[in-house]
Amino acid sequence: MLNGAQALMKTLVDAGVEVCFSNPGTSEMHFVAALDSEPKMKAVLALFEGVATGAADGYARMADKPAATLLHLGCGLGNGLANLHNARKGKVPVINIVGDHATHHVKYDAQLQSDIETIARNVSPGFVRTSQTTEALCKDAIDAITVARGLPGQVATLILPADVSWGEGAEPCSLPPKPPAPVADDAVVEEIAAAIRAGKKSAFLLGGRALREPSLLAAAKITANNGVKMFAETFPVRIERGAGIPPVERIAYLAELASIQLADIDNLILLDSKAPVSFFAYPGKKSYLVPDSCTVHTLANEEQDTTASLNKLAEALGATQATPALQKPKRPDSPSGKLTADKVCKAVGHYLPEDAIIVDEAITSGLMLNVMTEGAPRHDMLTLTGGAIGQGLPNAVGAAIACPDRPVLALIGDGTAMYTNQALWTMAREGLNVTSIIFNNASYSVLNIELERVGVDNVGEKAKSQLDLKGPVLNFSQIAQGMGVHGVRVSTGEELSKALEYALSHSGPHLIEVMVPESLSGVKRKVLPWLLKSLPKLPLPLTRSLKKKIAP
């Protein structure tokens, strides 16, 4: 006779959920014990809940199926919320298992008692359920998995009371077949085809699953045949890129630059994406970035098959036999001399291995990463989908466990690295093939830029002190070594090249701390807000040239 935890474990693995990223407590001990009863379940310990949730996100992005988290009560869930927020925004499937007090213990309002369901609804609005009986537990789990792995992908939170877990008489349940995703309606396809045939400037905005190779190829055929431009959303959940893949231009983070990209577009065609808006509101500036004269069409929403819908549009336009433009192989030279953030990105492009996974949370230091890696061997890139920093290192853990034969490079800002640096310990414990590159510019550089952009005047020393990391300057190579990861600090191109060559030729986790100045500082930072304000008054060709210099 199985107890609830054992039956739940079998239900999970039979449904394809084979990895659990855990940070357990007392209420979860029967689930922990049940790990020994199921050899197909891999258990990965995280020293902080934000690492567990971010790793589950990174795993699902690369495995195309959910992992589970195991979190301790409402406080543990609260510690993991930021990366669950990123997963929700990226439509990434995660099975979030949160332990709770035994049902008969709730009335005593013990020290760790909290309203877990209310906390969970912030990140898993589509499915939150507290399992009330051992007999119902596995059915509840199947419902959670069905929701999580459907379209769009979701975070599904299953709350597991301790007595439901330890109770006997549970029966494992089976997952029903996944229904095929629908394809765009004939009428929608014809409407969009007619708009393209009319000859006005049209562009695709690709997001989510539309940034995988099959959809990119289908869109690129239409681009070749009909001149439709290809844009990608600003922060893709996963984008396939590099030599042999159709190139696609990402919408800029800065709203003023995004507006330049879209300025002359008459038809914006969405695929698993939404019309772009600015990350924040700014005084006197628009939040909705689509030009007033532009018509927005949806070819495939988040529940539809993007590739099949694009192929259907290509057929309507006579583009099925068109030859798509593919990115040609090219690499930058290896850098030399004193390091800058741009030189670090150059080194990544020069040394990037075949079939690598890049996790990009470099923030301002990664401005040149896209252009420096566009012609490198084909690779996947994961980005900060929800804007909650601290995603990068945990995402790298999950990606490496999902794809153990692929090298992972995580490019991380110094501020964001401190949110979840416990991920380094998990990398060491699991022997993961991750090379973490930490940009140490001793600053929350992006916030210094935002301080200028929002129009704050007379910034004093107290305000400035909240945005720098100079007292004391962090030493990530020593932090890495303290967690069992090989770590070095470099300040020249030659030192970086040597460190990358070593890391990429020796399997296992490595950390390279690159000492760089801020990418946008001093005069550049002062001029940027003035320049952004001036862009609408300048000729479009000039503004697009300036955009490429600022954020290529």
Buried (B, 14 or more C-beta within 10 A) or exposed (E): EBBBBBBBBBBBBBBBBBBBBBBBBEBBBBBBBBBEBBEEBBBBBBBBBBBBBBBBBBBBBBBBBBBBBBBBBBBBBBBBBBBBBBBBBBBBBBBBBBBBBBBEBEEEEEEBBBEBBEBBBBBBEBBBBBBEBBBBBBBBBBBBBBBBBBBBBBBBBBBBBBBBBBBEEBBBBEBEEEEEBBBBEEEBBBEBBEBBEEEBBBBBBBBBBBBBBBBBBBBBBBBBBBEBBBBBBBBBBBBBBBBBBBBBEBBBBBBBBBBBBBBBBBBBBBBBBEBBBBBEEBEEBBEEBBBEEBBEBBBBBBEBBBBBBBBBBBEBBEBBEBEBEBBEEEBBEBBEEEBBBBBBBBBBBBBBBEBBBBBBBBBBBBBBBBBBBBBBBBBBBBBBBBBBBBBBBBBBBBBBBBBEEBBBBBBBBBBBBBBBBBBBBBBBBBEBBBBBBBBBBBBBBBBBBBBBBEEEEEEEEEEEEEBBBEEEEBBBBEBBBEBBBBBBBBBBBBBBBBBBEBBBEEEBBBBBBBBBBBBBBEEEBEEBBEBBBEBEEBEEEEBBEBBEEBBB
